[in-house]
Amino acid sequence: MEAPFSGVVLVTRGEETLVEEAHGYAHIAHGVANTIDTRFAIASGTKGFTALVVVGLIAEARLELTTKAREVLGGDLPLIDDRVTVEHLLTHTSGIGDYCDEDEDPPPTPLLATSADYLAALDGYPQRFPPGERFHYNNGAFAVLSLIAERIAGIPFAELVRTRVTEPAGMTDTAFLRSDALPARTATGYLEDGRTNVFSLPVVGFGDGGIYSSAPDFRKFWPAFLDGRIVPRGWVGRMLRGGRYGLGFWLPRPGVVRLEGGDHGVTFRSTHQPSSGVTATLISNDHRGGGPLLGQLDEFLTKA
């Protein structure tokens, strides 16, 4: 029998709340129930924030989409093709070797907590195909983008996300937290066998995943992003152009934009439809996710 859903579902249309539900436990052993404002890890949902940091630097003429990664990395990560650009990394077309390839069995997760830890973990993976040849989802590319952003700005990546994304959006419950020292009102992730995910994920997330957030914070995020409060309006449109993926954002169908992520003990999806103002967010501390709930949430997003 399938375990009951553990997490939060929030569907809004502008200021109107259509669905607001919290189920299961943030911490099973202590009997702490999930609430609407519980914070959860959002895995690859973080990539949208990384893209916004990078595009913000581009809008300030401190980077360009055509900037070669090598120009910023110098002698670090020498196996990355010299032709790889920031745009290749943002669009999953870089072809670089991925330290966390979802098509393969990943190696054991090292204790990743600092930029230096990630730099070491990213090294040693050969280029997979020529830059720009095709789309292939790549976690490592967004970790590399974090390193690039840090070096250009001279500021730690977590601070860049805070000052450039979460603070302008009013996302007071969104931050990079240590998975082994979670504060109050934050859900612990659980594996299928009932163990916590503390040994299955990095200690602190980076540009490819691992930030913690809440469903109400994503109610704030989408209007802030689309209104040009995070990056200039002209760049908003540029980020949301493409086939199924723009610059850091999924485009599941015309008129709909999405961030999503999944990992050990983590499921996240937040979908927004600008024309109707509907935002549907599901966050769970169980990697099996929402199952049929995800389909039900999509029903709130009327066809464009």
C-alpha positions in Angstrom: 0.0 0.0 0.0 1.4 3.4 -1.0 2.4 5.7 1.9 0.2 8.7 2.4 1.4 12.1 1.0 3.7 14.1 3.3 4.0 17.7 2.4 2.2 20.9 1.3 -0.1 21.7 -1.6 -0.9 25.4 -2.2 -2.9 26.7 -5.2 -3.6 30.4 -5.5 -5.0 32.9 -8.1 -3.7 36.3 -7.3 -4.7 37.0 -3.7 -7.3 34.2 -3.7 -6.4 30.8 -2.2 -7.9 27.9 -4.1 -6.3 25.0 -2.2 -4.3 25.0 1.0 -3.4 21.6 2.5 -0.6 20.2 4.7 -0.2 16.5 5.4 2.3 14.2 7.2 5.2 15.0 9.4 8.1 17.4 9.2 9.9 15.2 11.8 8.4 11.8 12.4 10.3 10.8 15.6 9.2 14.0 17.3 5.7 14.0 15.9 6.1 17.5 14.3 3.4 17.9 11.7 3.9 19.7 8.4 2.1 23.1 8.2 1.4 25.4 5.3 4.5 27.4 6.1 6.9 24.5 6.7 10.2 24.8 4.8 11.3 22.0 2.6 14.3 21.3 0.4 13.4 22.0 -3.2 16.3 20.2 -5.0 16.7 21.4 -8.6 14.1 24.1 -8.1 17.2 26.0 -7.0 18.4 26.2 -10.7 15.9 29.0 -11.4 17.5 31.1 -8.7 20.9 30.4 -10.1 19.8 31.5 -13.5 18.4 34.7 -12.1 21.7 35.5 -10.3 23.6 34.9 -13.5 21.2 36.9 -15.7 21.2 39.7 -13.2 25.0 39.9 -13.6 24.5 39.9 -17.4 22.0 42.7 -17.1 24.7 44.7 -15.3 27.2 44.0 -18.1 29.4 42.1 -15.7 28.9 38.9 -17.8 27.5 38.0 -21.2 25.7 35.0 -22.5 28.6 34.5 -24.8 31.2 34.7 -22.0 33.4 31.5 -22.1 33.4 29.6 -18.9 37.2 29.3 -19.3 37.6 33.1 -19.1 36.3 33.0 -15.5 37.5 29.5 -14.4 41.1 30.0 -15.6 42.9 26.7 -15.0 40.2 25.2 -12.9 38.1 22.3 -14.3 40.4 21.8 -17.3 38.2 19.1 -18.8 35.5 21.6 -19.6 35.7 22.5 -23.4 37.1 26.0 -24.0 34.1 26.8 -26.2 31.5 26.3 -23.5 29.6 29.6 -22.8 27.4 30.8 -20.0 24.4 30.3 -22.3 25.4 26.7 -23.0 25.5 26.1 -19.2 22.1 27.8 -18.6 20.4 25.8 -21.4 21.8 22.3 -20.6 23.6 22.3 -23.9 27.2 22.6 -22.7 28.0 18.9 -23.0 30.3 19.0 -20.0 30.8 15.9 -17.8 28.3 15.8 -15.0 29.3 15.0 -11.5 25.7 14.1 -10.7 24.3 12.6 -14.0 20.7 11.5 -13.5 21.0 9.0 -16.3 23.6 7.0 -14.4 24.0 5.6 -10.9 25.5 8.5 -8.9 28.6 8.0 -6.8 28.3 8.3 -3.0 27.6 11.9 -2.1 30.7 13.6 -0.7 30.4 16.1 2.2 29.7 19.1 0.1 29.4 22.3 2.1 31.6 25.0 0.5 32.5 26.3 -2.9 35.9 24.6 -2.6 34.1 21.3 -1.9 32.0 21.7 -5.1 35.0 22.7 -7.2 36.8 19.5 -6.2 33.7 17.4 -6.8 33.2 18.8 -10.3 36.7 18.0 -11.4 37.7 15.0 -13.5 34.6 14.5 -15.7 35.4 14.6 -19.4 33.4 16.5 -21.9 30.5 14.4 -23.1 29.7 16.1 -26.5 30.5 19.3 -28.3 29.0 22.5 -26.8 25.6 23.4 -28.4 25.1 20.0 -30.0 22.0 19.0 -28.0 20.0 19.3 -24.8 21.1 17.1 -22.0 20.0 17.9 -18.4 23.1 18.7 -16.4 23.4 19.3 -12.7 27.1 20.1 -12.8 26.5 23.0 -15.3 24.6 24.9 -12.7 27.2 24.3 -10.0 29.7 25.7 -12.5 27.5 28.7 -13.0 27.5 29.3 -9.2 31.3 29.3 -9.3 31.3 31.7 -12.2 28.8 34.1 -10.4 30.9 34.0 -7.2 34.1 34.9 -9.0 32.5 37.7 -11.0 30.7 39.2 -8.1 33.3 38.4 -5.4 30.5 37.4 -3.1 29.5 33.9 -1.8 26.8 32.3 -3.9 24.3 31.9 -1.0 24.6 35.7 -0.4 24.1 36.4 -4.1 20.8 34.4 -4.0 19.7 36.2 -0.9 20.4 39.7 -2.1 19.5 39.3 -5.7 16.5 36.9 -5.6 14.9 36.0 -2.3 15.0 39.5 -0.7 13.6 41.4 -3.7 10.8 38.8 -3.9 10.1 38.9 -0.2 10.8 35.2 0.2 11.6 35.3 4.0 11.6 31.5 4.3 14.0 30.6 1.5 17.7 30.0 2.2 20.6 27.5 2.0 20.4 25.5 5.2 22.7 22.8 6.6 20.9 19.5 6.2 22.5 18.3 9.4 21.4 21.3 11.5 17.9 22.2 10.3 16.2 24.9 12.2 12.6 24.9 13.5 9.8 24.8 11.0 11.9 22.9 8.5 11.0 19.4 7.2 13.5 16.5 7.4 13.4 14.4 4.2 12.7 10.7 4.4 13.8 7.8 2.3 11.6 4.9 1.2 12.9 2.7 4.1 12.1 5.4 6.7 15.6 6.7 7.2 16.3 10.4 6.9 18.1 11.7 3.9 20.9 13.4 5.8 23.5 11.0 4.4 22.1 11.1 0.8 22.4 14.8 0.0 25.1 17.6 0.2 25.4 19.2 3.6 24.7 22.6 2.0 23.2 23.1 -1.4 24.7 25.1 -4.3 23.6 26.4 -7.7 22.3 23.0 -8.9 20.0 22.3 -5.9 19.5 22.2 -2.2 18.0 25.5 -1.1 15.0 25.3 1.3 11.8 27.1 0.8 8.1 27.1 1.5 4.9 27.0 -0.7 3.9 30.5 0.4 7.2 31.9 -0.7 6.5 30.6 -4.2 3.3 32.5 -4.1 5.5 35.6 -3.7 8.2 34.5 -6.2 6.3 34.3 -9.5 4.8 37.8 -9.4 8.2 39.3 -8.3 10.0 37.5 -11.2 7.4 38.4 -13.9 7.1 42.0 -12.7 10.8 42.6 -13.2 11.6 43.0 -9.5 14.5 40.4 -9.7 15.8 40.9 -13.2 14.8 43.6 -15.7 11.5 42.9 -17.6 13.3 42.5 -20.9 15.3 39.7 -19.5 12.2 38.0 -18.0 11.0 37.4 -21.6 14.3 36.2 -22.7 14.5 33.7 -19.9 11.2 32.2 -20.8 11.9 31.7 -24.5 12.7 28.3 -25.9 11.2 24.9 -26.5 10.8 22.9 -23.3 13.4 24.8 -21.4 14.4 28.5 -21.3 17.2 29.9 -19.1 16.8 28.0 -15.9 13.1 27.4 -16.2 11.0 24.6 -17.6 8.3 25.5 -20.2 5.9 22.6 -20.1 3.5 24.1 -22.6 2.9 27.6 -24.1 1.9 30.1 -21.4 3.1 28.0 -18.5 6.4 28.2 -16.6 7.7 25.8 -14.0 10.4 25.1 -11.5 10.7 21.5 -10.2 13.1 19.2 -8.4 13.4 15.7 -7.0 16.0 14.0 -4.9 16.3 11.5 -2.0 13.5 12.5 0.3 12.6 15.6 -1.8 9.8 16.4 -4.3 9.1 19.9 -5.5 7.0 21.5 -8.3 5.8 25.0 -8.6 3.9 25.9 -11.8 2.6 29.4 -12.8 0.3 30.6 -15.5 0.8 34.3 -16.1 -2.5 34.8 -18.0 -4.7 33.5 -15.2 -2.4 34.3 -12.3 -2.6 30.8 -11.0 0.3 29.3 -9.1 0.2 25.6 -8.1 2.9 24.4 -5.7 3.6 21.0 -4.2 6.5 20.4 -1.8 7.1 17.1 -0.1 9.7 15.6 2.2 9.3 12.2 0.4 11.0 11.6 -2.9 8.0 9.5 -4.2 6.3 12.8 -4.6 2.6 13.7 -5.0 1.6 11.0 -7.4 -1.9 11.8 -8.6 -1.8 15.1 -6.8 0.5 16.5 -9.4 -2.0 15.8 -12.2 -4.8 17.3 -10.1 -2.8 20.5 -9.6 -2.3 20.8 -13.4 -6.1 20.9 -13.8 -6.0 24.4 -12.2 -3.9 25.7 -15.0 -6.4 26.4 -17.7 -5.3 25.7 -21.3 -3.7 28.7 -22.9 
